Amino acid sequence: MILAEALARRSDTMKHLEQLRARIFMNISHLEGDIPQEEPLEMLNEADALAEELEDWIRRINRTNASTQLDDEMSLTDALARRDALRLRHSLWSGAADHAASDPSLQYRNSRDDLRLVASMPVPALRRVAEDLAREIRTLDLRIQSVNWRTELID
């Protein structure tokens, strides 16, 4: 099995677990005299088995990521950490640009003579950094996905 397929199965297992969780919570209590639509204990046992399956997927994916090289510079695990950090930085820069671009002072000003808030940094410069980070994320993500489709999952 290739890594990309294992990632898809892990995602499906996580979604199934979340759906089971919601169904368990909907059926865990009921009005006295009523019968739950589904048996919570059966669903809890199914969720337990799915959690063990998810643990196996995560373990195998992590082993594969750690032993797979994206290129001469970094492992797949290092690339994933880099992508996460880039996403965080992008969120910070684009959020700063969004806040600098908005004019919250319009909400608080009663007249033209009132003081208003002004941006401390130029919005275009903030957006350029955010766009550069987004481009770097896309490029790295394509490289990661390419490796995912060529790499066999480790047992």
N, C-alpha and C positions, 0 to 999 in steps of 0.2 A: 504494500500500500504506500502511496506517495504522501508526503507531508501535507500537501494541500487538501487531500481527501480527509486525512485525520483531523485537520483543523475544522473542516466542515462538519464532521461527525461530532467533534467536541462542542461546536456551536449548537448543533441540533439537540444534543444531550442537555446542554444548559437551558435551552428554551423549553424542552420537555419538563425538566425539573421545575422551572418557574411556573409553568402551567399547572403542574401537580400541586405545587405549593399553594397556588390560588384556590384550586379546587378543595384541597384539604381544609384551608381556612374557612371556606364557604360551608363546609359540611361538618366541621368539628363540634359545632353546637347547633341545637335546634330547639324549637318550642316543645315543651313537655307534651307528650302524647303523639307528636309527629315522628316520622322516620326520616333520617337523612337521605337525600337523593343518591348519594354514593357513600360507601363504607370508608371512613377516614383511616382505619387501621390498614386496610388493604393498600390504600394509596400511600400511606407512610412507608409500608414495606417496599412498595414499588420505587418510591423516591430514594429509599436507602440503597436499593440495588443500583439505581441510576447514579447515585453519588459515588459508589464504588467504581462504576464504569467510567465516570468522569475523572476520578482520580487516576485511573489507568491511562486514559487519553492524555491527561496533563503530564503525567510522569514520562510517557513515551515521547510526547512532543518536546518537552523540555530537554530530554536527553539528546534528541535529534538536533534541536536548535544549538545546543552547546557544542556538539561535535561537528557541525556543518560550518564551513567557511563561506561567507558571502563573497569575499575576495581575499587578496593577500593581506589586507589591512585588519579585517575584523571577522569575528564569528557571527553567525546568525543571531545569537543571543545579544551580542554587542550592538548589532544593527537594530534590533528591536528596542533596546534601551535608548539608543540614539533617536529613533523615531518617536518614542514616548516623550523624550526631552524636547525634541523639536515641536511636537504638538503642544506641549505646555508653553513653550516660548511663543509660539504663534498665537495661542489664546491670550497671552499677556499683552503682546504688541497690538493685536487687532482689537482687544478690549480697550486698551488705552486710546487707540485711535477713535473708536466709537464714542467713548466718553468725552474725548477732547472735541469731537465734532458736534456733539449735542450742545445745546445752549440751555442748561437748566435754569439760568438766571431769568429766562422769559417767564417761568412759572412764578417767580417770586417778586418780580418788579411791578410796582404799582404805577410808576410814572417813568418818563424818560430820564428824570433826574436821579433816580435810584442807581446805586452802584450795580454793576453786573459782573458776572464771572467771565473770565477769559481763559483760553487754553494756555497752558504753560509750555507746550511743545507744538510744533507745526504738524498738523494732521497729515499732509502728504508724505512727510518724512516717516511718520509712524506707519502709514499704510505701505510704503515701499519696503520697510523692514519686514512687515507681516507678509507681504507678497513674496519676498525672497525666501522667507521661511517656508511658506506654503509650497513653493516650487521645489525646495530641497526635500520636503516631506514626500511630495509626489514622486520625485525621482528615486528616493530611497525605497519607498513603498513598492514601486515597480520592480526594483532589483530584488527585494525580499520575495515578492510574489513569484518572480521568475525562478528563484531558487526553490521555493515551496513546490513548484510543479515538476522540478527535476530531482528532488531528493526523496530517497526511500526512508520510510519511518523505521526507527530503531525499536527493537523489541524490549 
